[in-house]
């Protein structure tokens, strides 16, 4: 890994955030799954591996386009929530496993597609890119979904309800947790590791092809949704707040209550990009 990027993964990165993640992140639109399906010619056959699957946000969106799907995540609570959501949706072709990406291939076999959604930046990218390449079928594809799903676009034009006051929310997090971004047991003063496309090219992948969807939809959100969004972030997971958690949540709900329209807020969704490598 880059010598300039000293952060090390630890198991507390998303501790306590799984149930919040499933509620607080805006769902990937159906159009994203359809765009990936059309670009890759998916026809309900083949196998998908979703790495860093979280609560199954992308896994379950893509599952109908494959015969068999495997979701893996380093956080056990994420895997439990994902399995529960799959059962609710009666998805019988998906299995789940707690596993770090660095532990691949883990006897999981070969896949037509391996996907990553908002997860690759947490990994030993060179190692994972190399190992996944050996897991792809000869005509297989790597799909990297980049998105910001916890918050929408800032803007001045009118929405059905007020926007969440994200600047004030960020200031509240800073007041409780300090000005340097927290992540697990350490900090990320310069943010997550960049240079993913350089890594992919160095690992021998061809591409990329880019598919972009959305960006104009307006999402109605409740105060509970936005509270969950804040707790879904690695920088403000519940465990980081410790004994201050009740006071922080009280302050956050008061802030959102004052900003909302009888508990309702609106956000304009951001574009979502799928970067495809072969």
N, C-alpha and C positions, 0 to 999 in steps of 0.2 A: 504494500500500500504506500501512498505518497508519504515521504518523510515529513512533509509540511502539514500533514493532517494527522494529528496525534490522538483523536478521539478513538476509544475502544468500545465495542459493543458490550453491553451487559444485559442480563435477563430482566432488569427492571425498566428497560426503555419504555415499554408501553404498559407497565404494571397497573392494573385497575382501570384501564381505559377501554377494554373490549366492548362492554355493553354500551358505553357512551359513543364509541366509534360507529357502531351499527346504526345509531339513531342520529348522531350529530353531523355525520358526513352526508352531503347530498348524494343521492344515488346516481350511479352512472346511467346515462340515458340509453334507452333501447337502441337509439340510432348508432351508438358506439359499437354495440355488439353486431349490428347489421353491417356497419362499415367494415369491421374486421372480417366478418364472414365473407363479404363480397370480395374484399381484397385478396383473401387467401383461398377462396373457392371452397369453403367448408361445407360439408354435405351430411353431417351427422355421423360420419365415421371417424376413425382415428382417436388419438389420445391427447389430452391437454394436461400440462403441469402448470399450476399457478403458484409461483414462489413468493413467499411473503404475503400470503393470501389474506391476512387479517381476518375479519369476520365474513369473508366470502363475497365481498362486494363485486369484484370482477369475475370471480370463479363462477358464481351462480348466473351471472349475465351470459357468460359464454357456454355454460354447460349444455344447453340444448343443441349446440352445433357439433357435439362430439359424442362418441359412443361411451367413452370412459374419461373421467376427470379426476385428478388428484390435486388437492390443495395442501400446501405445507406452510407452516409458520413457526417461528421460534417461540412464540408466546402461547402457552397452553390455554389461557383463557380465550384468546382469539380463536383457536381451533374449536373450543367448546361452543362458542357463540356461532361460529360458522356452521358447525354440524347441526345445531338447533335450528338455524334458519333454513338449512337444506331440508330438514325434516318437515318444517312448516310448509315449505314449497313443494313437498313431495318429489324432490330431486333424488332419484334412486341410482344415478350413474356417477355419483361423486363420493369419494372417500377422502379422509382428512388425516394428516399426520403431523405431529409436533416434530419439527426438524429445522435446524439452521440451514440456510442456503449453502454454507461452507461445508456441510456434511454430505451434499450431493456427490455421487448419484444415489447412494443409499439403497441400491437394489430395486429401484423404482422402474427400471426399464427404459425403453425408447418412447419418444413422443413426437407427434406431428407438430405441435406448437408448445412452446414454453413461454409463459407470460409473467410479467412483473408490473405491478401497479403501485406507484408511489412507494417503492420498497428497495430498489436496486442501490440507491445512494447510501443505505445503511450497511452495505455488505463489503466484503473484500472483493472488489469488482473484478480484478484480474483473475483471481482464483475461480470465482463463480462463472465468469464468462467462459473460461476454459473448460470447466467441468460440464456446463450445460451444452456446449458445442458437441461433446461426445455423447450426449443423451438425445440429440435431435435425429430424426429420420433424415435420409439423404436429401429429401425435398422439404425438410422442416423449416420452421420459422420461429424466431424470437420476437415477441411483441412486448414493447415497453410503453405502458400508458402513463403519461405525465398529466397531472391535473391538480388543481387546488379545489377541493370539494368541501372544505369546512367553512369557506366564506366566499362571497361573490365579488363582483366588480364594484369598485367605487364609482360614483357618478352623481350628476346633478339632476338628471331628468326624473320626473315623478314616477313612483311605483305605487301599487295599491296600498301599501303600508310603509311605515318608516323603515329605513335600512338599519341593521344592527350597528351600534356605535363602536366599530372595531378599533378605532384609535383609542377610545376610552377603555375598552376591554384590554387592549395591549398594555396600557398604562397601569391598569389594575394588576395585571399579572406581574409587571415589573415591580410594583410596590410590594408585592408579597414575596416574589422569588428573586428579585434583583435584576440588574440591567443586562446580564450576560445570559444568553439562551441556555437553558438546562436541557440535558438529554441523558436519561439514565442516571448513573452515579457521577457523571462528568458534565462538561459544558462544551458548547459549540460556538466559540466567539466569532468565527467567520462563516458559520452556517454549515450545511452538509457538503460532502465532497463533490466537486464538479468533475467534468471531463469524461462523462460516461461514453460519449461517442468515440473519443480517442481510444478508450479501452476496447470497445467493440471492434474497431478497425484493426488494432494491434493483435486481437485474438483471432483474426482471420475471417470475420463475418463480412458479408457483402451487403451494401445498402448505404443509407437506409431509404425506405419508402415511408412517406409521412401521410397519415390520414387524420384530418381535423374535423370534428363535429361540434355542433352546439355553439353557445355563446350569446344567444339572445333570449333564452327562456327565463321567465320570472318564477321564482320559487317562493311560496308562502312558508314562513317558518314561525314556530312558536318560541316563547321564552325558553321552554324546556329543550327545544331543539338546539338553540344557540348555547345554552349551558352545556349540553352534551358535546357540542362541537369544541368548546374550549377544553373540556376534560379529555377529548379524544386526541389532543395534540401531545407529542412527546415532550414539548416544552412546558406543559401545564397539566400533566397527568395527576390524578388525585394523590398518588403516593408522594409526589414532590412537595405537596402542601402540608403533609403531616398533620399536626395538631391544629394548624391554621385553616384546615379544609372547611369546617363549618362557617367560620367568619368570612372566608373568601367567597363561598357560595352565596351567603347572605348578601354580601356587597355586590356580587355579580348580578344576582336576581333583582336587587333594587335598581341597579343601573339599567338593566334591560327593561324592567317594568316601566320606568319613567320614559324610556325611549320608544316604547311600543305603542301600538294602537289597540288597547284592550287586550294586551298579551300577544298581538300578532305583529310580525315583521316581514319584510320582503327583501329578496336579494335577486340580482341579475346574475345568472350563472356564467361562469367562465368557459372559454373553449377548452376542449379536451383533445389531446393529441396522442395518437398511437404511432409509435416509431417502430417500423418493422425491419428486421435484419434476417438474412438468410445465410 
